[in-house]
Amino acid sequence: MELRKNLAISDTGFVFDAASGESYSLNPIGLEILNHLKSGLKDEEIREKILEKYDVDESTFDLVYFDFVRTLQHFDLFEKS
């Protein structure tokens, strides 16, 4: 999945979608994941990085990560394929 090109993402977690005019606020881990997605990392690569960096078990990560991705899809923040 590729994030839309028109997203402006600040270092503080503020996300602005220029196409819709909507803005979003992310916590630090959400911002980290969004930046990984923006850089083109695949789900498994993101999973490895987060599990290595934070004290979280695999099943919890999977639940939270894929819920976050579904939320991004819901707000139409990925490029159409």
Secondary structure by P-SEA (a helix, b strand, c coil): ccccccccccccbbbbcccccbbbbbcaaaaaaaaaaaacccaaaaaaaaaacccccaaaaaaaaaaaaaaaaaacccccc
